[in-house]
């Protein structure tokens, strides 16, 4: 059983990843060109992955390539493609609310695939998380684009499956190496998709470059290292609820940077989200056995 202080540190470090991901929408809309979702995902994944490979100087053995490309496809190719499609076609609140279903999907997958116990408190926390995110970011005027809805749901499912398989397969490498392998694999899979489906890349300016560097290095390499490290040291049911911190951070950034107003319902949503994250951790905490 891990020491409580070690587990708390692992949770806090892992929570940094979705907290930083909360800046993705702001950076995407303010720093990046519009209308090229697959190219944006490609430039977020491949350069950062290749840079890590050059630094680490470790290629995966051939026996692991299949698993690495499956994980890269789930965690990066499919998830990031759906993420940017949803961001372009849906209001941020709708996409974030659908994405908040990921912890519930992880619970179901762990029950079906791994036979893990389905704790009622964890399910309650997952449902509360969806409600909290809806209160936080959903507006009555939100429009529902069918393609955007499908992309958001597929993205949540892809990330959930990738989270579970990352722990289940437990690749024999450090979390940073696993991050590099998956970024490269996901980026290579994105390359033909971007070339076929996206229009030509518009002229890139200094602002665009700053956005790509931030999303690739900070929002990609660093955060996914923390995320995969957390999955390796904790369990998917504990890690998944931390993803709710992403829309939480996005709203905070909107208030601080974009000078948006925070309504009473949004304030309630913030409380519900934080409570659901705490309950999600508490529900999965190791139970101490009472001495006989």
C-alpha positions, -999 to 999 in steps of 0.1 A, spaced: 0 0 0 15 34 -10 23 59 18 -5 85 21 18 114 15 33 97 -16 -2 91 -30 -12 127 -23 19 140 -41 12 117 -71 -24 130 -72 -13 167 -71 13 162 -98 -11 144 -120 -38 171 -115 -14 196 -130 -19 180 -164 -57 187 -168 -52 220 -150 -28 231 -178 -51 215 -205 -77 240 -194 -57 266 -213 -60 247 -246 -93 264 -257 -79 299 -249 -46 293 -267 -64 276 -297 -88 305 -302 -63 333 -296 -30 320 -309 -37 294 -337 -51 296 -372 -87 285 -377 -101 257 -398 -72 233 -397 -80 210 -367 -60 180 -379 -29 201 -387 -31 217 -353 -32 183 -336 -3 171 -358 19 201 -349 10 197 -313 21 160 -312 48 152 -337 75 179 -331 73 175 -293 75 137 -296 105 139 -320 123 163 -297 118 140 -268 131 110 -288 163 130 -297 168 138 -260 161 103 -247 177 84 -276 156 53 -270 135 37 -297 108 12 -288 115 -25 -295 96 -39 -325 75 -61 -302 59 -30 -286 51 -10 -318 16 -23 -322 6 -13 -286 24 20 -290 5 29 -322 -28 18 -306 -22 40 -276 -9 69 -297 -40 66 -319 -63 66 -288 -46 92 -266 -35 116 -294 -46 109 -330 -83 103 -323 -87 122 -291 -70 154 -303 -87 153 -337 -121 150 -320 -111 177 -295 -103 203 -321 -133 193 -343 -156 198 -312 -138 230 -304 -145 244 -339 -181 232 -342 -195 234 -307 -196 260 -280 -169 253 -254 -195 245 -228 -211 217 -248 -178 201 -256 -166 203 -220 -198 188 -206 -196 158 -230 -159 154 -222 -168 153 -185 -183 119 -191 -148 103 -193 -145 94 -156 -178 75 -158 -166 57 -190 -134 47 -172 -153 32 -143 -174 11 -167 -144 0 -187 -125 -10 -156 -155 -30 -144 -160 -47 -177 -124 -53 -188 -106 -57 -154 -134 -68 -131 -127 -38 -108 -152 -30 -81 -177 -4 -92 -180 17 -60 -213 37 -57 -195 67 -43 -172 68 -74 -203 66 -97 -220 94 -77 -188 115 -80 -188 109 -118 -224 120 -123 -218 150 -100 -188 159 -121 -209 160 -153 -235 181 -136 -209 204 -122 -192 210 -155 -226 216 -171 -234 243 -145 -199 257 -150 -198 261 -187 -231 253 -204 -253 282 -215 -290 282 -225 -280 296 -259 -256 267 -267 -262 252 -302 -259 215 -309 -240 206 -340 -244 169 -348 -209 164 -360 -195 183 -331 -215 162 -307 -203 130 -322 -167 142 -321 -169 152 -285 -184 118 -275 -158 98 -295 -131 120 -279 -143 112 -244 -145 75 -252 -111 75 -269 -94 92 -239 -111 68 -215 -100 37 -234 -65 51 -238 -63 58 -200 -73 22 -192 -50 5 -217 -20 27 -207 -23 12 -172 -33 -23 -184 -4 -27 -209 21 -10 -186 49 -5 -213 84 -13 -199 97 23 -200 97 55 -180 67 77 -183 87 103 -202 98 76 -228 62 63 -231 51 99 -237 76 104 -265 67 71 -282 30 78 -281 34 114 -293 54 103 -323 30 74 -331 0 97 -328 17 124 -348 26 100 -376 -10 87 -378 -22 123 -380 1 133 -409 -19 117 -438 -52 128 -422 -41 164 -420 -27 163 -456 -60 149 -469 -87 166 -449 -73 200 -439 -70 229 -463 -34 242 -469 -17 257 -439 -21 295 -438 9 317 -434 22 312 -398 31 343 -378 50 347 -345 17 344 -325 9 311 -341 44 298 -334 41 307 -297 8 289 -296 22 258 -312 52 257 -290 31 261 -259 6 234 -269 33 210 -280 59 213 -252 38 224 -222 3 212 -232 16 181 -248 49 167 -237 50 179 -201 14 174 -192 12 139 -208 43 129 -189 26 139 -157 -6 121 -168 11 88 -178 32 90 -146 0 93 -126 -17 64 -144 14 42 -137 16 51 -100 -21 53 -93 -51 37 -111 -73 49 -139 -103 53 -116 -83 77 -95 -67 96 -124 -98 100 -146 -118 124 -123 -89 148 -123 -97 155 -159 -126 176 -146 -101 202 -136 -96 212 -173 -130 230 -177 -125 244 -142 -92 260 -152 -107 272 -185 -134 292 -167 -108 306 -143 -87 318 -172 -117 332 -189 -125 353 -158 -88 364 -152 -76 369 -188 -108 375 -209 -125 394 -181 -156 372 -183 -182 375 -156 -188 345 -133 -225 338 -126 -241 323 -95 -247 290 -114 -211 289 -125 -199 295 -89 -221 266 -79 -206 245 -107 -171 252 -95 -180 240 -60 -197 208 -75 -167 201 -97 -142 204 -69 -164 183 -46 -167 156 -73 -129 155 -79 -124 151 -41 -151 124 -39 -136 106 -68 -102 104 -50 -118 94 -17 -138 67 -33 -107 50 -48 -84 56 -17 -69 24 -3 -89 11 26 -69 4 58 -76 -30 74 -87 -28 110 -63 -48 133 -78 -80 147 
